[in-house]
Structures are given as structure tokens and as C-alpha cells.
């Protein structure tokens, strides 16, 4: 199991190699639907990126500056 830390400081356990999309789904269906990317330890990544270890994870939506930039470049 991987233990991730969310932006609010809470933690969440997910299966080792779970994707960023699966993390968003575990947090909630609304977030999963709105997700366009993720940040793993500060690095912007695709939602299909597997998560290993104990990173800090932030799900990015179009409400975030990085989300707007991602949508403009896709």
C-alpha cells in the first residue's frame, strides 16, 4: 500500500502503483470527473501516472492555473 498526503495534510492509503486517476476516484466521483492532471511531489503529471511510495499528491482541475494551462495545451 502507498500512503499519500493530500494538500490539506490528510493522508489516504491506496494500492501500490494506483494511478492519479484512481486516487481522484477514491477521494470522490466529482473530483474524478473534473480532474485533468495531478501533481506528485510538486511535479505535474498525467492522470495515468502510477503512484509509489509516500508522495504528496494534488489532483488538478480546471479551477487550478495548471489545469487551465493543461486544457489549453491538449
Backbone torsions as a table, in degrees:
resi	resn	phi	psi	omega
1	UNK	NA	144.2	174.7
2	UNK	-105.0	139.3	176.4
3	UNK	-110.1	114.3	-179.2
4	UNK	-103.0	153.4	176.3
5	UNK	-109.1	129.2	-179.2
6	UNK	-91.5	164.8	-176.7
7	UNK	-56.5	-29.1	-179.9
8	UNK	-82.3	2.1	178.2
9	UNK	93.5	-10.2	177.9
10	UNK	-75.6	163.0	179.8
11	UNK	-121.3	159.3	-176.4
12	UNK	-144.4	134.3	176.7
13	UNK	-96.3	132.3	177.0
14	UNK	-133.7	162.4	177.7
15	UNK	-62.3	143.5	176.0
16	UNK	-56.9	136.1	-177.3
17	UNK	70.8	15.9	171.5
18	UNK	-62.9	148.3	179.8
19	UNK	-85.7	164.0	176.5
20	UNK	-59.6	-36.0	177.3
21	UNK	-62.4	-41.6	178.9
22	UNK	-65.0	-34.3	175.2
23	UNK	-63.8	-46.8	178.5
24	UNK	-59.0	-41.8	178.6
25	UNK	-63.5	-37.0	179.8
26	UNK	-68.8	-34.8	178.4
27	UNK	-69.2	-44.0	178.2
28	UNK	172.6	149.6	-177.9
29	UNK	-64.7	-32.9	178.4
30	UNK	-66.0	-42.7	178.2
31	UNK	-66.0	-41.7	179.6
32	UNK	-60.2	-40.1	-179.3
33	UNK	-69.5	-35.4	-177.4
34	UNK	-84.8	-15.2	-174.5
35	UNK	-63.9	136.5	175.8
36	UNK	-122.6	-18.2	180.0
37	UNK	-167.4	-176.8	176.7
38	UNK	-145.9	161.0	170.7
39	UNK	-116.4	125.3	175.7
40	UNK	-115.0	114.8	-175.4
41	UNK	50.7	41.5	175.8
42	UNK	85.6	-5.5	-178.6
43	UNK	-99.7	125.6	179.4
44	UNK	-71.2	126.7	-176.1
45	UNK	-137.3	164.2	175.8
46	UNK	-71.3	155.0	-180.0
47	UNK	-66.5	-17.6	179.7
48	UNK	-86.1	1.0	-178.9
49	UNK	-69.1	127.4	177.3
50	UNK	-73.3	146.9	-179.2
51	UNK	-107.9	127.6	178.8
52	UNK	-129.3	157.0	178.0
53	UNK	75.2	-142.8	-176.1
54	UNK	-130.2	63.3	-174.9
55	UNK	-83.9	169.7	168.1
56	UNK	-89.5	130.7	-176.5
57	UNK	-127.9	133.4	174.1
58	UNK	-127.5	128.5	176.0
59	UNK	-86.7	130.1	-176.6
60	UNK	-100.8	132.4	175.6
61	UNK	-121.6	178.9	178.8
62	UNK	-67.4	-11.1	176.1
63	UNK	-76.7	-16.0	179.1
64	UNK	-94.4	148.9	179.3
65	UNK	-56.9	-43.2	179.4
66	UNK	-63.0	-33.0	178.9
67	UNK	-67.6	-41.1	177.5
68	UNK	-63.9	-45.3	178.8
69	UNK	-61.8	-41.0	178.2
70	UNK	-61.5	-45.7	-179.2
71	UNK	-64.7	-37.0	179.6
72	UNK	-68.1	-27.0	-178.3
73	UNK	-96.1	1.4	-179.6
74	UNK	-102.7	NA	NA
